[in-house]
Amino acid sequence: MPKSRPARLIKAATLLTCALLAGVVVAGAAFPAVAMSGLAAKAGADSFQDLPTELTVPQVPEASQVYAADNKTLMATFYDENRQDVPLADISPAMRKAMVAAEDHAFYRHNGVDLKGFMRALVSNFTGNSRQGASTLTMQLVRMSITYGATDPNQVVAASEDTNGRKLREMRLAASLENKLSKDQILERYLNMAPFGHGTYGVAAASRFYFGKDPRNLTVPEAAMIAGLVKSPSYYDALDSKGPGFGLTLDRRNWVIGQMQETGAITAEEKAAAVATPLKVVGKRPTNGCTSAVHNDWGFFCDFFYRWWMDQPAFGATSYDRERRLKGGGYRIVTTLTPSVQQAAHKNVEQYLPTGKKNALMVAAVEPGTGRVRALAANRTFGLDDPAHPKNPISSNPKQADAGMRATYPRTTNPLLTGGGDITGYQAGSTFKMFTMVAALEQGYPLSYTINAPQRYQSKYTAEAGTESACAGTEQWCPSNDNTSMAGLHDMWSGFGRSVNTYFVPLEERVGAAKVVDAAERLGIRFRSENDANTAKNPAAADRWGSFTLGVSATTPLDLANAYATLAADGKHCEPIPVQEVRDHDGKVLDDVVKPKCDRAVEPEVARAAIDAARCPVGDQSAYGKCRGATESDAFRVIDHPVAGKTGTTDSDRTASLAVTTTSLSVAGIMANPDWPETTANMDHDLVNPAVYETLADAMKSKPKQDFPKPSEALVYGQQRSIPSVTCKSVDDASAILRNADFKVEVDANRVASNCPTGTVARTDPDGRTVVGGVVMLRISSGQSSTGTTNNGPPSIGDVTSGQSGRRR
């Protein structure tokens, strides 16, 4: 017993000191001058005046929410702490009253420190009856604020240590805070900051997690359960149905309900009804990041958004800063994804090549003139390996298979449609002929510019001797057409409409391959592979890239759609963007971040002329009625709007692609094997083409038809000149006459029936008029009467028929 007397004296002194200091704190709140008097010294606390009086309630980490373009459909949330701040008006009165009843009966009566409660706790703790904290809601808010505002671990420890010094500091700061904020402001901050277990912070997150509803709709028993969790979120666990947690939580809820009656928040009848209400919790954790996006087919778009965010300096100087801002800044983000367009893209992709196939069918949609990405769909599930499902099969790529690597289907987080990381893209075949046409138009070559396209053309570009692409016995690259019917005289309308390789390779030679590469880059093609990028930025190397016009460079569905969107927007290029509005925690709109980044890629007349020719491959008609031939005529029929576009296929059908555009939406799709670009499997236009044009058709339903602007005649016909008559003249004389008239002359090796003598010129193709500098083909007479047996050569421009294939280039 003698040993206990000093301990009791120490406890008594502590009790007296804390009681006096509590009086000083309260007095200081009401009469600041008192706190500066000798009262502190009389209380035996010489350092009291050194205690802080200022507290800044920090902005605590809050989840960012990402919505579709309709501004109401949630796509995903990003958070480190699952919290969404809400104003007090959006929290049910029952929740407010339950929190006061559970933690601080005198909240609306004290000045931050409940002196009676504090004294009662001191006495209880001194006598050993129980351990009571006597912390008011305001003091608890102070403690949480200090913790969140801590800059080092020691401050976090100090904020929660069980000492009288810590409590005195909280008391003084609480009294000061009550002079700055109203009671409702303090309660609102508390309700939005407090932890409620299972990774939820704030009543909004807790309400949605436990009961699947907004906090404005919480009932008395629901609010009481949530309020009861604050005391010990890990101890009270309503989801612990097999352990003691559920029963403990139920008891705690009922105790809070009793406290609500004691404070007058509810009646005895309401208490009885609330206690009798069964405790039922949902326990549904919200999505966090793109792998758990609300809609499972939105993951690729979500990932595109995330990568875009991580590239924006406006959200921080480093990638770490940007990610912390996204996961803790409480942003409300409205994306450009249009749910109806995304639904159409996903439906059509799955209809033609369902998820689970090794080949990927990928479709992207972009809005011309803004770059806003409206849809990204693929026959893949965006996600990591799921223990609940079988693992992805072994890769079809032999090298990857030997290494035991798994394929990217049915699940992957690779940015298949947008590129990035190891994804550099896929060859898009003849869709790249568009860039040769644009470069030619920029150099003054009109759409009516003619070239005699043989079945196989010996180009000035080199190829490895002995390979299939080289002419026999040479090192010259000799591309050929998909079928022999394509040979003959073509202009840009028929050359593009029928996808004639041997028209576009010589056209590329005339304008220079480097200019073609430059046009592609300006229109939106990004060179992601190291080899392509190095070649593109070296003019000398780019000028030797003869196969570029046939689409041997890697691209993505998004870049391809954007390039055609640039032309549909009269040559206005905009960077693809996934966001149309960003609001920060305070509701401020960040306009500069989401403003489309656009520039003038090509002149409007060039874009209009290119689009005019691009109407031919997809079954539409040019403004000048010049389309004769289509590689995908069903597109115009199904879309039923003015449309332009192009098909594309690589050698051996390793990829198949289609790009189509109206004035308001551009859609591109590529079918490929992402794991094995050199696949031996054939990609099928009967799958990718309808997936693309039916997506555009679905998106254009109920929208008014808008025609493309008609190009001026300057780039359609160029400088025209009459072709001199050379009928029945010798080849040498006819050639001299035509060259003197500024035409290029070529002689058709196949002879035609004519009344002219054998070996003389039977006719020219074209005849009448053509563009200055264009090709005039000499058709040589066989000497037979035109009424006898004939030997018609390759068709002239006017003879080209529609419906020919031409897709393989």
Buried (B, 14 or more C-beta within 10 A) or exposed (E): EEEEEEEEEEBEEBBEBBBBBBBBBBBBBEEEEBBEEEBBEEBEBEEBEEBEBEBEBBBBBBBBBBBBBEEEBBBBBBBBBBBBBBEBEBBBEBBBBBBBBBBBBBBEEBBBBBBEBBBEBBEBBBEEEEEBBBBBBBBBBBBBBBBBBBEEEEEBEBBEEEEEEBBBBBBBBBBBBBEEBEBEEBBBBBBBBBBBBBBBBBBBBBBBBBBEBBBBBBBBBBBBBBBBBBBEBEEBBBBEEEEEBBBBBBEBBBBBBBBBBEBEBBEEEBBEBBBEBEBEBEEEBBBBBBBBBBBEBBBBBBBBBBBBBEEBEEBBEEEEEBBBBBBBBBBBBBBBBBBBBBBBBBBBBBBBBEBEBBBBBBBBBBBBBBBBBBBBBBBBBBBEEEEEEEEBEBBBBEEBBEEEBBBBBBBBBBBBBBBBEEBBBBBBBBBBBBBBBBBBBBEBBBBBBBBBBBBEBBBEBEBEEEEEBBBEEEEBBBBBBBEEBBBBBBBBBBBBBBBBBBBBBBBBBBBBBBBBBBBBBBBBBBBBBEEBBEBBEBBEBBBBBBBBBBBBBBBBBBBBBBBBBBBBBBBBBBBBBBBBBBBBBEEEEBEEBBEBEBEEBBBBBBBBBBBBBBBBBBBBBBBBEBBBBBBBBBBBEBBEBBBBBBBBBBBEBBBBBBBBBBBBBBBBBBBBBBBBBEBEBEBBBEBBBBBBBBBBBBBBEEEEEEEBBBBEEEBBBBEBBEBBEBBBBEBEEBBBBBEEBEBBBBEBEEBBBBEBEEEBBBBBBBBEEBBEBBBBBBBBBBBBEEEEEBEEBBBBBEEBEBEBBBBBB
